[in-house]
Amino acid sequence: MKRLLLALVALLLACGDSTGAKVAVARIVLTASDTALAVSDTSTLNVVAYDAGGQVLTPADGSQTIDHATFTVQPSGSLEISDAHAIALATGPARLTAAVDGFSSTVSFTVAGIAHRADITANQTWHAADNPHFVRRAIHVGPGAVTLTLEPGTQVRFSVAAGLVFDGAQATLKAMGTSASPISLTADSAAVNQANPIKGFWSGVLLSSSQSELHYVVMSDCARDTYLATPYFGACLVLADLSHQDPRPLLQNVTIKDFGITGLLAQDGAGLDPGSASLVITGGGPFYFGGGGLPIFINANEAGTIPATTTLSGNLDNRIRVGTQVGLGDSVVRDGQTWHNLGVP
């Protein structure tokens, strides 16, 4: 208590008006950079002191007014205050009150969902009960046999240019949606603006092992002009042969819609599992700089892995491009196969 009183006295003695006369604090205002948070998100705090005439008071000792404030959090444990930041610890409403020299100011927060930033190096399950899950950056999964499991009904929202990159040799995605509880991978729409429009807002998902499987998954707003792993560029769902294993992930009842550049990119020996079925790619393009909207770009030898039950419609460039991106395999058909008539060239 003695240290707190000394701090408050220091603030009062330091505050003055433009003439240098000492002026008492009449009110304070607490502000936060963001009041809608997910668990682990951070909001920057500021406290401003005013005199009775509405003039801002600043400590003459070079400190900030917030340095002299004490904070109360309700409910206890919902927020952590550290270095002028509020860190969300639990979901639900939260109130933060700052007090300086007997004056107080309160900000209310809403904490919903969980924010993910760290790479995943051990098995994780994202639960529907924790919805929504926010992916704030390109998160890598691996190295080694690391599995990320998405429960039925899980909702994942991606920040601009964010994505999930399963680039470990046995890194695995188990997206186990059902017809009643599909999984949603979409943009964090609160961050969409003119500079970052909805189509191609986030990067996408890269898979590089045959152990991965997606069931009843809806992906939207992805396929940005970014590399999930060089040189795999600009696609919602990338099937990549990073470990020279010719991966064949299983895709059943997967919809890719309202994307930017490319819906599905399968290159360098990667294709789809023979059990794949009911793939829908629709509404692609235009990307914000024009163009885009290509539903599938796949190597020639893997074109036969596209399911016969695939539907491609409403895309700006509604065709299947058979060939290779620079440095990713070749255009040679080595294995006997059937290219299904999907109603597009």
Residue, then its C-alpha position, 0 to 999 in steps of 0.5 A: m500500500k505504501r508503494l501505491l500511495l507513493a506512486l499516486v503522489a508522484l503522479l499528482l506532483a508531476c501533473g501540471d497545466s500549460t503554465g506549470a501550475k500543479v493541477a489535480v486529477a479530475r477523471i481518468v479514461l481507460t481505453a483498449s485497442d480491441t475489446a472483442l478477443a479470443v483466448s490468448d489474444t492481447s489488447t493494448l491498454n492506455v489510461v489518460a488523466y484529465d483535469a477539471g477543465g478537460q485538459v490532458l495531464t501528463p506525468a512530468d517524470g517521463s512515466q505514463t499515466i498507466d504506470h500509476a494505475t491499479f487494475t481490477v478484473q471481474p471475474s477474477g482470472s478472465l484477464e491478465i494484465s501485463d506491461a499495459h496489455a490485457i491478455a484473455l485467459a477465459t471465455g465469457p464477458a470480462r470487465l477491467t477497471a483502472a484506478v488512479d488517485g481515487f478515480s476509476s474507468t472501466v472497459s468491458f470485453t467479450v472473450a469468445g473462442i481460442a486464438h492459435r499462433a504457435d506451431i503444433t509439435a504434439n498431437q492436438t484436438w480442436h473441440a467444437a465446444d471451444n468454437p470459434h478457433f482463430v488461426r492468426r498466422a501460418i501454423h506449421v504442424g510437425p515435425g514427425a508424426v503429429t496429428l491435428t484433429l478437428e471434431p465434428g462441428t469445429q469452426v476455424r476462422f483465419s486471419v489474413a494470409a494465415g493457414l495450416v501447413f502440414d509439412g512434417a513427413q507424417a504430419t496429419l490432419k484429421a478433419m472429421g466432420t459429419s453431414a449433421s456437423p460439418i467443419s468450417l474453415t473460413a475467413d475471420s470476417a471481422a478483419v475483411n476490408q477493401a485492402n483485404p477482400i473476402k476472396g483469397f483472404w487467407s492462404g489455405v491448407l497444405l497436406s503432405s501425407s497420405q494419413s490425412e483425411l477430410h470429411y464434410v469440410v467446407m473451405s471458403d475465402c482462401a487461395r491468397d497469393t502466398y506460398l504455404a511452402t515454396p513453391y506451392f502457390g495460391a491455393c485453398l487446398v494444396l497436396a504436396d509431395l514434400s517427402h517424396q511419398d506420393p501422398r494421397p489424402l482422403l477427401q470425402n464431401v469436401t467443398i471449396k468455395d468463394f476462393g481467390i486463385t486456385g481451389l485445389l493444387a496437387q503437384d509433384g506426385a501428390g494426388l487424391d486417395p481412391g476412396s475420395a468422393s463428392l468434391v465440390i469446387t465453386g464460386g472461385g474468383p475473381f481475386y482482388f487483382g483480377g483473374g484467379g478462379l481456377p478450380i483444379f491444377i494437377n499434374a498429368n499423372e495424378a489427374g486420374t485421382i480426381p473423383a468421378t463425383t466431383t462438381l465444378s461450377g461457377n468459377l471464373d476459370n472453370r476448367i481443370r489445368v493439367g500440368t505443372q507449376v515451375g519446379l514441381g514434377d512434369s507433365v508425363v502420364r506414367d500410370g494407367q488411369t481414367w480421366h473422368n468427364l466432369g463437364v468442364p475442359 
